[in-house]
Amino acid sequence: MTKNVALQRIVITLIAVVGTICQASTEAQAGQNLKNMRARVPSMGEGPGNWVQFRNGIGIKTKAVPYAEMRTVATGRIGKVPTSVAHVTWNTGGSGNWSALLMFVESKGKQVQVGKFTHYIGSTDKLEIKNNRVFVHLDEEDANAFTSGMGVKREGKGWISMAPKEFDK
């Protein structure tokens, strides 16, 4: 192997490593940005829901939504589109809490909310975006409650996954 070929291989490897680091940094920043933005929590009755401003994942208290929290956030890509998903829990002042997954995509440098998944996902402790699907880790009992008719695929050991199309628009 000549010195030029060896040098080319080193440069190619360095470019790949730097690209991976930059992408991971961008995804981490997207997750942090998500925890500090305004998002619409779904209505469990009529109407589109209520807007909540989040700071470090905690919703700023309003009369309509006195409690909200982004418990878990995942970033990745669906196709070539930078995508984020947040597991949000909130209440409207009654005795019950609601949970949903909210999906965001990057558009013109900003994250825009594009969908919600409102089937019960209260025990979510981990989210991942990979293979063009959203993966959700639940306790085993909650994972067993999902059926294929709900647009969810069982992935084993508490994991379920769904395609982006399963998020209501």
C-alpha positions as CSV (number, residue, x, y, z in Angstrom):
1,M,0.0,0.0,0.0
2,T,1.4,3.4,-1.0
3,K,1.6,6.3,1.4
4,N,-1.1,8.2,-0.7
5,V,-3.6,5.3,-0.4
6,A,-2.9,5.0,3.4
7,L,-3.4,8.7,3.8
8,Q,-6.6,8.6,1.8
9,R,-8.0,5.9,4.0
10,I,-7.1,7.8,7.1
11,V,-8.8,11.0,5.8
12,I,-12.0,9.0,4.8
13,T,-12.1,7.4,8.3
14,L,-11.7,10.8,9.9
15,I,-14.5,12.3,7.8
16,A,-16.8,9.4,8.8
17,V,-16.0,9.8,12.5
18,V,-16.5,13.6,12.4
19,G,-19.8,13.1,10.5
20,T,-21.1,10.6,13.1
21,I,-20.1,13.0,16.0
22,C,-21.8,15.9,14.3
23,Q,-25.0,14.0,13.7
24,A,-25.1,12.8,17.3
25,S,-24.5,16.3,18.6
26,T,-27.3,17.6,16.3
27,E,-29.7,15.0,17.6
28,A,-28.9,15.7,21.2
29,Q,-29.5,19.4,20.6
30,A,-32.8,18.6,18.9
31,G,-33.9,16.6,22.0
32,Q,-32.9,19.5,24.3
33,N,-34.7,22.0,22.0
34,L,-37.8,19.9,22.2
35,K,-37.8,20.0,26.0
36,N,-37.9,23.8,25.7
37,M,-40.6,24.4,23.1
38,R,-44.4,24.9,22.9
39,A,-46.4,21.8,22.1
40,R,-50.1,20.9,21.8
41,V,-51.2,18.2,24.2
42,P,-54.2,16.3,22.8
43,S,-57.7,16.9,24.0
44,M,-59.3,13.8,25.5
45,G,-62.7,15.3,24.7
46,E,-63.6,17.7,21.9
47,G,-61.3,20.1,20.3
48,P,-57.7,20.0,19.2
49,G,-56.1,20.2,22.7
50,N,-54.2,22.8,24.6
51,W,-50.8,24.5,23.9
52,V,-48.2,24.1,26.7
53,Q,-44.9,25.9,26.9
54,F,-42.2,23.5,28.2
55,R,-39.0,24.5,30.0
56,N,-36.5,21.7,30.6
57,G,-39.3,19.2,30.0
58,I,-41.7,20.7,32.5
59,G,-44.9,22.4,31.3
60,I,-45.5,26.0,32.5
61,K,-48.7,25.8,34.6
62,T,-51.8,27.3,33.0
63,K,-55.5,27.2,34.0
64,A,-56.3,24.7,31.2
65,V,-53.2,22.5,31.9
66,P,-51.9,22.8,35.4
67,Y,-49.4,19.9,35.0
68,A,-47.5,18.7,32.0
69,E,-44.1,16.9,31.7
70,M,-42.0,15.5,28.8
71,R,-40.8,12.4,30.4
72,T,-38.8,10.8,27.6
73,V,-37.5,12.2,24.3
74,A,-36.0,10.4,21.3
75,T,-34.4,11.8,18.2
76,G,-33.5,10.2,14.9
77,R,-34.5,10.1,11.3
78,I,-37.6,8.8,9.6
79,G,-36.4,8.4,6.0
80,K,-34.1,11.4,5.6
81,V,-36.2,13.7,7.8
82,P,-34.9,14.6,11.3
83,T,-37.6,13.5,13.6
84,S,-38.2,13.7,17.4
85,V,-40.8,12.0,19.6
86,A,-41.7,13.0,23.2
87,H,-43.7,11.0,25.7
88,V,-45.8,13.6,27.5
89,T,-47.9,13.2,30.6
90,W,-50.4,16.0,31.6
91,N,-53.6,16.7,33.4
92,T,-56.3,19.3,33.2
93,G,-57.0,19.7,36.9
94,G,-59.0,16.5,37.5
95,S,-57.9,13.3,39.2
96,G,-56.4,11.6,36.2
97,N,-53.3,12.0,34.1
98,W,-53.1,11.5,30.4
99,S,-50.2,10.3,28.3
100,A,-49.4,10.5,24.6
101,L,-46.5,10.4,22.2
102,L,-46.0,13.6,20.3
103,M,-44.1,13.6,17.0
104,F,-42.1,16.5,15.6
105,V,-40.1,16.9,12.3
106,E,-37.6,19.5,11.4
107,S,-38.8,22.0,8.9
108,K,-36.8,25.1,7.9
109,G,-34.5,24.6,10.9
110,K,-37.3,24.4,13.4
111,Q,-39.2,21.5,15.0
112,V,-42.8,21.3,14.0
113,Q,-45.4,19.1,15.8
114,V,-46.9,16.8,13.1
115,G,-48.8,14.0,15.0
116,K,-49.8,12.3,18.2
117,F,-50.2,8.7,19.4
118,T,-52.8,8.6,22.1
119,H,-53.2,4.9,22.9
120,Y,-52.3,4.2,26.5
121,I,-48.5,4.4,26.9
122,G,-48.3,5.5,30.6
123,S,-45.4,3.2,31.6
124,T,-43.1,4.4,28.8
125,D,-39.5,4.7,30.1
126,K,-37.5,4.6,26.8
127,L,-38.1,5.7,23.3
128,E,-36.0,5.1,20.2
129,I,-36.3,6.1,16.5
130,K,-34.7,3.5,14.2
131,N,-35.4,1.6,11.0
132,N,-38.1,4.2,10.1
133,R,-40.2,3.2,13.2
134,V,-40.8,4.6,16.7
135,F,-39.9,2.1,19.4
136,V,-41.5,2.4,22.8
137,H,-40.5,0.4,25.9
138,L,-43.4,-0.3,28.3
139,D,-43.7,-2.6,31.3
140,E,-44.6,-6.1,30.1
141,E,-48.3,-5.8,31.2
142,D,-48.8,-2.6,29.2
143,A,-47.0,-4.0,26.2
144,N,-49.2,-7.1,26.2
145,A,-52.3,-4.9,26.0
146,F,-51.4,-3.8,22.4
147,T,-52.7,-5.8,19.5
148,S,-51.7,-5.7,15.8
149,G,-55.1,-4.1,15.1
150,M,-53.8,-0.9,16.9
151,G,-51.1,-0.5,14.3
152,V,-48.4,-1.6,16.7
153,K,-45.9,-4.4,16.3
154,R,-44.7,-6.3,19.4
155,E,-40.9,-6.3,19.5
156,G,-40.4,-8.5,22.6
157,K,-39.3,-7.8,26.2
158,G,-41.7,-4.9,26.7
159,W,-40.9,-3.2,23.4
160,I,-43.5,-2.2,20.8
161,S,-43.0,-0.2,17.6
162,M,-45.2,1.7,15.2
163,A,-44.8,3.3,11.8
164,P,-45.0,7.1,11.7
165,K,-48.4,6.8,9.9
166,E,-49.9,5.6,13.2
167,F,-49.5,9.0,14.6
168,D,-52.7,11.0,14.1
169,K,-52.2,14.0,12.0
